[in-house]
Amino acid sequence: MGKIIAIANQKGGVGKTTTSVNLAASLGALEKKVLLIDADPQANASSGLGINVDSVEVGSYQLIEHSAAAEDCIIATNAPNVDIIPAHIDLVAIEIELVDKDEREYMLKKAIRHLKDSYDYILIDCAPSLGLLTLNALTAADSVIIPIQCEYFALEGLGKLLNTIKSVQRIHNEHLDIEGMLLTMYDARLRLSNQVVEEVQKHFSEMVFDTIIQRNVRLGEAPSFGESIINYDVSSKGATNYLSLAKEIIKKNG
């Protein structure tokens, strides 16, 4: 039975989508069957895996509002063993549309729970907010990965996210677990990067992944070609880091 992992942080620019795309591709490269659900209206995870977002007719919007079955929303990607439920800018409207629905926090969970038998891992790329979309992802997930960038305001807003996770555990999903905190955009030459790593490891020790994602030019280039770092440059530091993260997650869930 598969595991559903949400990748969430309400801060933008922390490497959430980069992690969603490249972790999915790395797990796929390690012969795991993966589904990536793009739950961010910006749809960057979709375009990052070669999907033409403008041509998406059914995707996460239709999935969450239950107007299409999950199976009809799934598209194969250019990454081996990785399927995606893509997003479209329409997804922006979902929060307003769900507001007066019964059990609105459970819409995604109901739509995807039967897919756990078909995949080893289902990853959800969350929007950079703590709105209804992210709440749906956390309610549907078994665990959450929190990317934290190695920069000055790294820990700002983390308390708010952890409080949201606690309230989801209390009200909607008692089994939600923190899969781990992932340090991203690390630059060994910067004192600040090293200070952030020390700080996060000191405060959250066991919850922090051993793998650290280093700042890497190739990692930044890959999405503009619609490819994961595994397809784009498997010998790059970025690919090595994400493969290492995938191995760590497989081992943890073994």
C-alpha positions as CSV (number, residue, x, y, z in Angstrom):
1,M,0.0,0.0,0.0
2,G,1.4,3.4,-1.0
3,K,2.2,6.4,1.2
4,I,0.8,9.9,0.6
5,I,3.3,12.7,1.4
6,A,2.4,16.4,1.2
7,I,5.3,18.8,0.6
8,A,4.3,22.0,2.3
9,N,5.5,25.4,3.6
10,Q,3.4,28.6,3.3
11,K,6.5,30.5,2.4
12,G,7.2,30.8,-1.3
13,G,10.6,30.2,-2.8
14,V,11.8,27.5,-0.3
15,G,12.2,24.8,-2.9
16,K,8.8,23.1,-2.5
17,T,8.1,22.5,-6.2
18,T,11.7,21.7,-6.9
19,T,11.5,19.1,-4.2
20,S,8.2,17.7,-5.4
21,V,9.3,17.3,-9.0
22,N,12.8,16.0,-8.3
23,L,11.9,13.7,-5.4
24,A,9.2,12.2,-7.6
25,A,11.7,11.6,-10.4
26,S,14.3,10.2,-8.0
27,L,11.8,7.8,-6.5
28,G,10.8,6.8,-10.0
29,A,14.5,6.3,-11.0
30,L,14.8,4.0,-8.0
31,E,11.9,1.9,-9.5
32,K,9.1,3.1,-7.2
33,K,5.8,3.9,-8.8
34,V,5.0,7.5,-8.1
35,L,2.0,9.9,-8.6
36,L,2.6,13.6,-8.2
37,I,-0.5,15.7,-7.5
38,D,0.0,19.4,-8.4
39,A,-2.2,21.3,-5.9
40,D,-0.6,24.7,-6.6
41,P,-2.5,27.0,-9.0
42,Q,0.9,28.2,-10.3
43,A,1.1,24.7,-11.9
44,N,5.0,24.8,-11.8
45,A,5.2,21.1,-10.9
46,S,3.2,20.3,-14.0
47,S,5.3,22.4,-16.4
48,G,8.4,21.2,-14.6
49,L,7.6,17.7,-15.8
50,G,6.9,18.6,-19.4
51,I,3.1,19.1,-19.2
52,N,1.7,21.9,-21.4
53,V,-0.5,23.5,-18.7
54,D,-2.7,25.4,-21.1
55,S,-3.9,22.1,-22.6
56,V,-4.9,20.5,-19.3
57,E,-8.6,19.7,-19.5
58,V,-9.0,17.7,-16.3
59,G,-6.6,18.0,-13.4
60,S,-6.4,18.7,-9.7
61,Y,-9.3,21.2,-9.9
62,Q,-11.7,18.6,-11.3
63,L,-10.3,16.0,-8.9
64,I,-10.9,18.1,-5.8
65,E,-14.3,19.3,-6.7
66,H,-15.2,15.7,-7.6
67,S,-16.3,16.5,-11.2
68,A,-13.8,13.9,-12.6
69,A,-12.5,10.6,-11.3
70,A,-8.9,10.5,-10.3
71,E,-8.1,8.0,-13.0
72,D,-9.3,10.4,-15.7
73,C,-7.0,13.2,-14.4
74,I,-3.7,11.1,-14.4
75,I,-1.1,11.8,-17.2
76,A,2.2,10.0,-17.7
77,T,5.2,12.2,-17.5
78,N,8.7,12.2,-19.2
79,A,10.1,10.9,-15.9
80,P,10.2,7.0,-15.7
81,N,7.6,5.5,-13.3
82,V,6.1,9.0,-12.6
83,D,2.5,10.0,-13.3
84,I,1.0,13.4,-12.5
85,I,-2.4,14.9,-11.9
86,P,-1.6,18.4,-13.3
87,A,-2.8,21.8,-12.2
88,H,-4.3,24.7,-14.1
89,I,-4.8,28.3,-13.2
90,D,-8.5,27.4,-12.6
91,L,-7.4,26.0,-9.3
92,V,-7.3,29.5,-7.9
93,A,-11.1,29.4,-7.7
94,I,-11.3,26.2,-5.7
95,E,-11.0,27.8,-2.3
96,I,-14.0,30.0,-2.9
97,E,-16.0,27.2,-4.4
98,L,-15.4,24.8,-1.5
99,V,-16.2,27.3,1.2
100,D,-19.9,26.2,1.7
101,K,-19.4,22.5,0.9
102,D,-19.8,19.9,3.6
103,E,-16.6,18.3,4.8
104,R,-14.7,20.6,2.5
105,E,-11.3,19.7,4.1
106,Y,-11.8,16.1,3.0
107,M,-12.5,16.6,-0.7
108,L,-9.0,15.5,-1.9
109,K,-8.8,12.6,0.6
110,K,-12.0,11.1,-0.7
111,A,-10.9,11.6,-4.3
112,I,-7.5,9.8,-4.0
113,R,-7.6,7.3,-1.1
114,H,-8.3,4.3,-3.5
115,L,-5.1,5.2,-5.5
116,K,-2.8,4.1,-2.6
117,D,-3.1,0.6,-3.9
118,S,-1.7,1.6,-7.4
119,Y,1.4,3.6,-6.3
120,D,4.3,3.3,-3.9
121,Y,4.3,7.0,-3.2
122,I,1.8,9.8,-3.9
123,L,3.4,13.2,-3.5
124,I,1.3,16.4,-3.2
125,D,2.9,19.7,-4.2
126,C,1.1,22.3,-2.0
127,A,0.4,25.9,-2.7
128,P,2.5,28.5,-0.8
129,S,-0.3,29.3,1.7
130,L,-2.2,27.8,4.6
131,G,-5.6,27.9,2.8
132,L,-8.1,25.3,2.0
133,L,-6.0,23.7,-0.7
134,T,-3.1,23.0,1.7
135,L,-5.6,21.9,4.4
136,N,-7.0,19.4,1.9
137,A,-3.5,18.1,1.2
138,L,-2.6,17.7,4.9
139,T,-5.9,16.0,5.6
140,A,-5.3,13.5,2.8
141,A,-1.6,12.9,3.6
142,D,0.0,10.3,5.8
143,S,3.0,12.6,6.3
144,V,4.5,16.0,5.4
145,I,7.9,17.1,4.2
146,I,8.7,20.7,5.2
147,P,11.4,22.3,2.9
148,I,13.4,25.0,4.8
149,Q,15.8,27.2,2.8
150,C,19.2,28.0,4.4
151,E,18.6,31.7,4.4
152,Y,18.0,34.5,6.9
153,F,14.3,34.2,7.4
154,A,14.3,30.4,7.3
155,L,12.6,29.8,10.6
156,E,10.1,32.6,10.2
157,G,6.6,31.2,9.7
158,L,7.7,27.7,10.6
159,G,5.9,28.0,14.0
160,K,2.7,28.9,12.1
161,L,3.0,25.9,9.8
162,L,3.7,23.5,12.8
163,N,0.6,24.9,14.5
164,T,-1.4,24.2,11.4
165,I,-0.1,20.7,11.3
166,K,-1.0,20.2,15.0
167,S,-4.6,21.5,14.4
168,V,-4.9,19.2,11.4
169,Q,-3.8,16.3,13.5
170,R,-6.3,17.3,16.2
171,I,-9.3,17.9,14.0
172,H,-9.0,16.2,10.6
173,N,-6.2,13.7,10.5
174,E,-4.8,12.2,13.7
175,H,-2.4,10.0,11.7
176,L,-0.6,12.9,10.0
177,D,3.1,12.6,10.7
178,I,6.1,14.8,9.9
179,E,8.2,12.9,7.4
180,G,11.0,15.3,7.9
181,M,12.3,18.8,7.5
182,L,14.5,19.3,4.4
183,L,17.2,21.9,4.3
184,T,17.4,23.4,0.8
185,M,19.4,26.0,-1.1
186,Y,22.5,25.3,1.0
187,D,25.7,27.1,0.1
188,A,28.7,25.7,2.1
189,R,30.7,28.9,1.5
190,L,28.2,31.1,3.3
191,R,28.4,31.4,7.1
192,L,24.7,32.1,7.2
193,S,23.9,28.8,5.5
194,N,25.9,26.9,8.1
195,Q,24.2,28.8,10.9
196,V,20.8,27.9,9.6
197,V,21.7,24.2,9.4
198,E,23.0,24.3,13.0
199,E,20.0,26.1,14.2
200,V,17.4,23.8,12.6
201,Q,19.3,20.6,13.6
202,K,19.6,21.9,17.2
203,H,15.9,22.7,17.5
204,F,14.4,19.8,15.5
205,S,17.2,17.2,15.6
206,E,15.4,13.9,14.8
207,M,13.0,15.5,12.4
208,V,15.6,16.8,10.0
209,F,16.6,14.8,7.0
210,D,20.3,13.9,6.8
211,T,20.3,14.9,3.1
212,I,20.8,18.6,2.5
213,I,19.9,20.1,-0.9
214,Q,22.7,22.3,-2.1
215,R,22.4,25.4,-4.3
216,N,22.9,24.1,-7.8
217,V,22.7,25.9,-11.2
218,R,21.6,22.8,-13.0
219,L,18.7,22.4,-10.6
220,G,17.5,25.9,-11.5
221,E,17.8,25.3,-15.3
222,A,16.0,22.0,-15.5
223,P,12.4,23.3,-15.2
224,S,12.8,25.6,-18.2
225,F,13.3,22.5,-20.3
226,G,10.3,20.7,-18.7
227,E,12.5,18.1,-17.2
228,S,13.5,16.8,-13.7
229,I,17.1,17.1,-12.7
230,I,17.4,13.3,-13.2
231,N,16.5,13.6,-16.9
232,Y,18.3,16.9,-17.4
233,D,21.7,16.2,-15.7
234,V,21.9,13.0,-13.6
235,S,25.5,13.7,-12.8
236,S,24.8,17.1,-11.2
237,K,25.0,17.8,-7.5
238,G,21.2,18.5,-7.5
239,A,20.5,15.0,-8.9
240,T,22.8,13.4,-6.3
241,N,21.1,15.2,-3.5
242,Y,17.6,14.3,-4.5
243,L,18.5,10.6,-5.1
244,S,20.0,10.6,-1.7
245,L,16.8,12.1,-0.2
246,A,14.7,9.4,-2.1
247,K,16.9,6.6,-0.7
248,E,16.5,8.1,2.8
249,I,12.7,8.1,2.5
250,I,12.6,4.6,1.1
251,K,14.8,3.4,3.9
252,K,12.7,5.2,6.5
253,N,9.5,3.6,5.1
254,G,11.0,0.2,4.5
